[in-house]
Amino acid sequence: MNENRDVRNKLLAEKVIKGLQSRNMEGYFVQTKEDALKMALNFIPTGASVGWGGSASIEEIGLKKAVCEGNYVVYNRDACKSPEEKRETEMKIFGCDYFLSSSNAITEDGILVNIDGNSNRVAAIAYGPRNIIMIVGMNKVTKDEEAAMYRARNEAATINAQRFPIDTPCKKNGACANCKSMDTICCQFLTTRFSRHKGRIKIILVNENLGF
């Protein structure tokens, strides 16, 4: 990465971390995927129950693989063989010790913006799991809440849509149409502006492009 961008990202991350702290959340800044993985695992004690929602970022740094191979109680929704088993697992995840995720966008002053289709991910971020660990690339930092929502709808969601066999306008033309399609992946919008439980949400900012 360009040296000037490195300096800029470090300064910007410091601003985001201060914003998170003012909102009862914790923020950290690391340089690489490997650093992010090491920090995340240091947060999770041996024997803790762990689950996740849909997230490319946690997969890109190897976090899902690491917890599956580690000494944890893992609720792996990706291994479920039926809709019934998946729902049962997701309900267990809702009460787990550590929920792994990313954020579709984060503002310079520490507001998180997320969009979900099934809504299990945003539900868990809002309430349920005792701890939330988010892996967030610096590519997801936006100026303000309006820009964060724009990014979540027109970049994160539209790229995410390409992964699924769905029939939505964004799948076809790459732009959000505010659709009401039965296949829409934009069913729930969650804006996290404050955490009532201090330190429950930990955001690891990574000086790399991660996720969508």
N, C-alpha and C positions, 0 to 999 in steps of 0.2 A: 504493500500500500504506500502511496505517496507520503513523504515525510510531512508535508504541510497539512495533508488531510489527517494524519495521525495526531498532530498538535491540535488541530481544530476539534477532532473527535474527543480528545482528552478534556479540553476545556468545556465542550458541550456536555459531555457526560457528567462533569462536576456540577453543572447547572441542573441537569436532570435529577441527579442524586439529592441535591438540596431541596428540589421540589418534592421529591418522594418523601424525604424526611419530614417535611412540613405537613405531609398528608398521612403520617403514621406508618409509612412503608419504608423498607430498607432498599438502598441501591448500592450496587458495586460495579466497578469497571475493570474488565480484563482485556488482554490483548488478543488472545487466540481462542479457538474452539477447545483446544486442550486445556487451557487455563479455566475456561468456563466449566468444563466437565469436572475437573478436579475440585473446584469451589462448590459446585452443586452437590457432589458426593460427600464433601466434608460437612454439609448442612444436614445430611440424612443419617441418623444413627442406625447402627446395626439392629436388625429386627423390626424396624419401622415398616408400616404398611404404606405402599406407594401405588399410585395410579396416574393416569393422564387422559386428556382428551386428544382431539386431533391437533397435531403440531409438527410441522416440518423441522422447526428449529431444534427441538430436543432430539430429534432423530439425527440431524446433521452433525451434532456434536458428539453423538454416540451415547447419550444419556439413557435412552430406553434400553439399549443393549447392555449397558453397564449395570443397571438395576436388575435386569432379568438374570444376569449372571452373578449378581451379588447376594449377600446374606440379608435379604429383605422379604417381606410378605408382599408379593406383587400381584396386583389385580390387572391382568393384561387383557384389555378388551379386544386387542388385535388378534388374539388367539381363539376367540369365541367362534363356535361353529353354527350357531343359530341365533336369530333375533332374540329369542327368549333368554338364552345364555348371556348374550351381550347386554341386555337390559339388567339382568341380575348382577352382572359384574359392574356395570356403571352405577348401580345403586350402592354397591359396596365401596366403590371409588368415592362416592359422595361423602362417606364417613371415614375416609382414610387419613393417615397421619400427614402424608405429603402428596400434594397434587402437582404434577409437572406440566408446564404449559409455556406458551409464549404470549405475546400481545400483538394484535394486528397493527397497533400504533401506540406511541407514547409521546406526550407533549413535552416541550422543554421544561415546563413547570410541574411535571410528574403526574399528569392525568392519563389513565389507561383507557383505550377504546377498543372494544372487541365486538365482533359480529359472529353469529352462530346459526346453524341450520337446525340440528337436533336439539341444541341448547343445553346439552349436558356440560359443555365446557364453560359457558358463561355462568351457568348455575353454580358450578363448583367454585369458580373464581369469587362469586358474590357471597356464597355461604356453603358450609359443609365441611370440607377438609380442614384440618387444623392448621396446616401450613401450605402456602403456595410458593413454588419456586418457578420463576419465569426466566427463560433464556431469550434475550432480545438483542438482535443485531442493531448496530447504529443506523442502518438504513431505514429503521422504523421510527426514528425520532422526527417529530414534526413541530412546526412553530407553535401551533395552538390547537384547541379542541376542534375547531372547524376543519383545519387541515388534517387532523388525525382521522376524523370521520370520513373525509374525502379519500384519504389513503386507504382506509379500511374497506370502503365500498368499491372504489374504482381501481385499486391495485391488488390488495390482498384477496378480496373476494373473487374478483374476476380471474385472477391467476389460479386460485384454489379451485374454481369451477371447472377448469380444464382437466382436473384429475378424475372427475366423476362422469358416469354415463347419464347426464341429465339434459333436460331441454329447457334452457333459460336463455334470455337475450344476451347475457354476458358471456355465455359459453360460445355463442355464435359470432358476436361482434366485439368482444373484449371490453365492453363498457357497461356500467350499471344502468339499468333501465327502471329501477324501483319497481320491479315486477311483482306480480302476485301469482306467479307460476306455482303449480303444485311441487315443482322441483326446486324452488328457490332455496338458496343456502343462507339467505339474509332474513331469517325469521325473528331473531332477537338481537337487540343492540344493547350493549352494556358499557356504561361510562363509569369508571371507578375513580372518584375524585377524593376519597378519603377511606381509610380503613379503621373501623372502630377498634379492632384488636391490633394493638401496636406490634409491628414486626411480623404479623402473620404472612404478609406478602413480601417476598424478597425478589428483587429484579437484578439479574446479572446482565449488565450491558456488555456487549462483546464488540471489539473493534474490527468487526468483519460484517459482511452482508450475509444475513441468515434468513431463511424462510421466505415468505411472500411479501 
